[in-house]
Amino acid sequence: MCDKREVERLYFEEKLSCADIAKAVGISHQAVSKILKKNPEYKNEKERRKKENKLKHNKQIADCVKRKRKRLREEEREKDIEIFAWLEEQQEQNAREMSIGKKLSSTDFIAACMSQYKYDPGRERLVFMKGFAKKPFDLPRSVSVHKEVFSEFRKYAQDVESEKWTSTTEMEALGR
C-alpha cells in the first residue's frame, strides 16, 4: 500500500492533481480521492482550485475572444483598404474622363433635351418651349435639325413615353 501522508503532501504542498498523484504513487485515481476525502482541509482546497481553474478558464476564453476580434478587425481593415483603393481608382478614372475635352454631338443633345423642345416644320428647327420651364442659360433657343433625324428622335421619345404608362387604367384616362 502507499503512504497517506505522501498523498496529502503531493496534493496540498506540491499542488498536483489526483490523476498525477495516482501515477506518481502507483495507485488508482479512486484510491487517491478516498484518502484525500478523509482530510478536513480537502473541501476547502478543492473549492479554491475550482475557483482558480474557473478564473484561468475565463481568462483563456477572454484571450481567445480578443484574438478573434483582432483578426476580424484586421480583415475588416483589409476590406476597407481594398474598397478605398477601388474608390480612388474610380475617382481617378472619372477625373481623367471629365478632363478630356468632349463635345456633345447634336444627336446626343437632341436625345437629351427632346422633352424640352418642339419641332418647327417651317424653319426645320427644334425650338425651346416657352411654357415648359425657365430655359437654362446653356441651352440654345433653337437647334437646326434635319427632318429624318428628328423623326427618329420623335419615335424614340414616344417609345420612352409609352413605356412610362404601362397600366391600362392610366392609358384609358389619358385617352390612348
C-alpha positions as CSV (number, residue, x, y, z in Angstrom):
1,M,0.0,0.0,0.0
2,C,1.0,3.7,-0.1
3,D,1.7,6.3,2.5
4,K,-1.3,8.5,3.3
5,R,1.0,11.4,4.3
6,E,2.8,11.3,0.9
7,V,-0.5,11.6,-1.0
8,E,-1.6,14.5,1.2
9,R,1.8,16.3,0.8
10,L,1.6,15.9,-3.0
11,Y,-1.9,17.3,-3.1
12,F,-1.6,20.2,-0.6
13,E,2.0,21.2,-0.9
14,E,3.0,20.2,-4.5
15,K,-0.5,21.1,-5.8
16,L,-0.7,18.0,-8.0
17,S,-4.0,16.7,-9.3
18,C,-5.4,13.4,-8.2
19,A,-4.5,11.8,-11.5
20,D,-0.9,13.0,-11.3
21,I,-0.6,11.7,-7.7
22,A,-2.1,8.3,-8.7
23,K,0.6,8.0,-11.4
24,A,3.4,9.1,-9.1
25,V,2.4,6.8,-6.2
26,G,1.2,3.9,-8.3
27,I,-2.4,3.6,-7.1
28,S,-5.8,4.2,-8.7
29,H,-7.4,7.7,-9.0
30,Q,-10.3,6.5,-6.8
31,A,-7.9,5.4,-4.0
32,V,-6.2,8.9,-4.0
33,S,-9.6,10.6,-3.9
34,K,-10.7,8.3,-1.0
35,I,-7.6,9.2,1.0
36,L,-8.0,12.9,0.4
37,K,-11.7,13.0,1.3
38,K,-10.8,11.9,4.8
39,N,-8.7,15.1,5.3
40,P,-10.7,18.1,6.7
41,E,-8.9,20.6,4.5
42,Y,-9.7,18.8,1.3
43,K,-13.1,20.5,0.7
44,N,-11.6,24.0,1.0
45,E,-8.6,23.2,-1.2
46,K,-10.9,21.6,-3.8
47,E,-13.2,24.8,-3.9
48,R,-10.1,27.0,-4.1
49,R,-8.8,25.0,-7.1
50,K,-12.3,25.1,-8.7
51,K,-12.3,28.9,-8.4
52,E,-8.7,29.2,-9.6
53,N,-9.5,27.0,-12.6
54,K,-12.6,28.9,-13.4
55,L,-10.7,32.2,-13.4
56,K,-8.0,30.6,-15.6
57,H,-10.6,29.3,-18.0
58,N,-12.4,32.7,-18.2
59,K,-9.0,34.4,-18.9
60,Q,-8.3,31.9,-21.7
61,I,-11.7,32.5,-23.2
62,A,-11.3,36.2,-23.0
63,D,-7.9,36.0,-24.7
64,C,-9.4,33.8,-27.4
65,V,-12.2,36.3,-28.0
66,K,-9.7,39.2,-28.1
67,R,-7.6,37.3,-30.7
68,K,-10.7,36.5,-32.8
69,R,-11.9,40.2,-32.6
70,K,-8.5,41.4,-33.5
71,R,-8.4,39.1,-36.5
72,L,-11.8,40.2,-37.6
73,R,-10.8,43.9,-37.2
74,E,-7.8,43.2,-39.4
75,E,-9.9,41.5,-42.0
76,E,-12.4,44.4,-42.0
77,R,-9.5,46.9,-42.3
78,E,-8.1,45.0,-45.3
79,K,-11.6,45.1,-46.9
80,D,-11.8,48.8,-46.2
81,I,-8.4,49.4,-47.8
82,E,-9.5,47.4,-50.9
83,I,-12.7,49.4,-51.1
84,F,-10.9,52.7,-50.6
85,A,-8.3,51.7,-53.3
86,W,-11.2,50.9,-55.7
87,L,-12.9,54.2,-55.0
88,E,-9.7,56.1,-55.5
89,E,-9.2,54.3,-58.8
90,Q,-12.8,55.1,-59.9
91,Q,-12.3,58.8,-58.9
92,E,-9.1,59.0,-60.9
93,Q,-10.8,57.4,-63.9
94,N,-13.7,59.8,-63.6
95,A,-11.3,62.7,-63.3
96,R,-9.5,61.6,-66.5
97,E,-12.7,61.2,-68.4
98,M,-14.0,64.5,-67.3
99,S,-10.8,66.3,-68.1
100,I,-10.8,65.1,-71.7
101,G,-12.5,67.9,-73.8
102,K,-15.6,66.3,-75.2
103,K,-18.1,67.9,-77.4
104,L,-21.8,66.8,-77.3
105,S,-23.0,65.8,-80.7
106,S,-26.2,67.3,-82.0
107,T,-27.9,63.9,-82.0
108,D,-26.9,63.3,-78.3
109,F,-28.0,66.8,-77.5
110,I,-31.4,66.4,-79.1
111,A,-31.9,63.0,-77.4
112,A,-31.1,64.5,-74.0
113,C,-33.4,67.5,-74.4
114,M,-36.2,66.1,-76.5
115,S,-38.9,66.8,-73.9
116,Q,-38.0,70.5,-73.7
117,Y,-38.1,71.3,-77.5
118,K,-40.8,71.2,-80.1
119,Y,-40.2,70.9,-83.8
120,D,-40.9,73.9,-86.0
121,P,-41.6,72.4,-89.5
122,G,-41.4,75.8,-91.3
123,R,-37.9,76.5,-90.1
124,E,-36.9,72.9,-89.7
125,R,-35.6,73.6,-86.2
126,L,-36.2,72.4,-82.7
127,V,-37.4,75.4,-80.6
128,F,-37.3,75.5,-76.8
129,M,-40.9,75.5,-75.4
130,K,-41.6,78.8,-73.5
131,G,-44.3,77.4,-71.2
132,F,-42.2,74.3,-70.3
133,A,-39.9,75.9,-67.8
134,K,-37.3,78.6,-67.4
135,K,-34.6,77.9,-70.0
136,P,-31.2,77.3,-68.6
137,F,-28.6,79.7,-70.0
138,D,-26.5,76.9,-71.5
139,L,-29.3,75.5,-73.7
140,P,-29.8,77.2,-77.1
141,R,-33.2,78.7,-78.0
142,S,-33.3,76.6,-81.2
143,V,-31.4,73.9,-82.9
144,S,-31.5,73.2,-86.6
145,V,-32.2,69.6,-87.4
146,H,-32.9,67.5,-90.5
147,K,-36.5,66.1,-90.8
148,E,-35.3,62.5,-91.0
149,V,-33.1,62.8,-87.8
150,F,-36.0,64.5,-86.0
151,S,-38.5,61.7,-86.9
152,E,-36.1,59.1,-85.4
153,F,-35.8,61.0,-82.2
154,R,-39.6,61.7,-82.1
155,K,-40.2,58.0,-82.4
156,Y,-37.7,57.3,-79.7
157,A,-39.3,59.9,-77.4
158,Q,-42.8,58.4,-78.0
159,D,-41.5,54.9,-77.2
160,V,-39.9,56.1,-73.9
161,E,-43.1,58.0,-73.0
162,S,-45.3,54.9,-73.8
163,E,-43.1,52.7,-71.5
164,K,-43.9,55.0,-68.6
165,W,-47.6,54.3,-68.9
166,T,-48.0,50.5,-68.6
167,S,-51.3,50.5,-66.6
168,T,-54.4,50.1,-68.9
169,T,-56.4,52.3,-66.5
170,E,-53.8,55.1,-66.8
171,M,-53.7,54.7,-70.6
172,E,-57.5,54.9,-70.8
173,A,-57.5,58.0,-68.5
174,L,-55.1,59.7,-70.9
175,G,-57.1,58.7,-73.9
176,R,-54.6,56.4,-75.5
